[in-house]
Amino acid sequence: MMGAGVMITSKNRVLLLKRSKDYKWNCAGGSTEKGETRFQTAIREMNEEILNVPESLKIVDHYHTKPYTLYYGILEEPFIPVINEESIDWAWVSISELFNLEIHPKDYYSLKYFLD
């Protein structure tokens, strides 16, 4: 199954969501639906999981593996996200602290690619 998501960054921090399924941290994202491109999947999933993403979010890059693509988004200022039931918490995490958390495998290597 293919999927995609968006890493939202602002001021050297990454917005992470804590999944209600397994309590692992991840970027907003999920599975591709029939007929969708990976970019369409990433934007749809992000907007389903974070209900108030600012329109000023700029997608500037992406990291693609066979099953998953993570898009890199930048905001000038952080915001307080409104999340759906797929997550139980959220946090703006500094890049230096990011890999101390239990990151979901779908995002781990993509985050390392962008931030390590």
N, C-alpha and C positions, 0 to 999 in steps of 0.2 A: 504494500500500500504506500502510495506517495503522499507527501504532505509538505506544508510550508508554514512559516511563521515570521514574526517581525521582532527584532531586538530594538527596543526603544531606548535611546540614550539621551542624557542631558547633563551637562556639566560634570563629566567624568563619572557618571553613575548610570546604571542599567536598571530599567524597570523589570522586576521579576514577579511572577505570580506563583503562589504556592497551591499546587493542585489538590483538590479535595479527594481525588482517587488514591493517591499514594504519598501525599505530603512532600513531594519533591518540588523544587523550584524550577521554573521554566519561563521561556518567553511565550507570549500569546501565539498560538498556532494550532494546527490540526491537520486532518486528512483532506485530501483533494476530492471534490465531488465531480461526478461525471461532467465532462465538457469544460471544466475550469483549467486555466493555466495555473502554474504555481504562484505567480504574482497575485492573481485573483483570489486564490485560496488564502494566501497570507493576509491580504487586506480584509477579506470576509471574516476569517477566524479572529483577527485582531479586534475587529469591530463587534463581534459577538461576545468576546471575552472581556473587553474593556469598552464600556458603553459610551465613554466620553473622550475619545482620543482627539486631541486638538487638530484642527485642519492644517495647522502649520507644520505638521510632521513631514520631514523630507526623507524619502528613501534614497540612499546614496550608494549602496553596494549590496552584494549578496554573496553567500557562500553556498555552493551546490554540491550535494552528494547524491548518489543515485536515489535514495528513498526520501530525502528531505532537503529543502532549501530554506535558509534563514536569511531574511532581508535585514539590512542595517538601516535603522531610522534615527534621525537626529531632531531634537527639539531645542529651541533656545532656552526654554525654562521648563523645569519639571512641573507636573500637575498632580492633583489628587485623583487617582483613577476610581471609577465606579466599576466594580467587577461583577460578573455573573456567577452563577452557582457552581461553575466548573472549578473555581478557586476559592480558597478559604482565607487567603491573605495576600498582600502585595507589599513590596518594598522597593525603594530606590537604593540600590546597593553600589557602593564604591567598587571600582574595578579592582583595587587592591584586596578587597574582602570577598569578592565574588566566588572564587574557587574554594573558599572555606565552607561553602554551603553545599548541600546535596542537590546537585543539578541533575535534572532529568536527562537521560542519554540522548534524546533527540536534539538537544541544544548544546550539550557539553563541548563537542569538538568544534562546532561552529563558533561558539563563544571564545574558545581557545584560539581559533584562527584569527578572529578579529581583535582580541584583547590581550593576548599573551605576548 
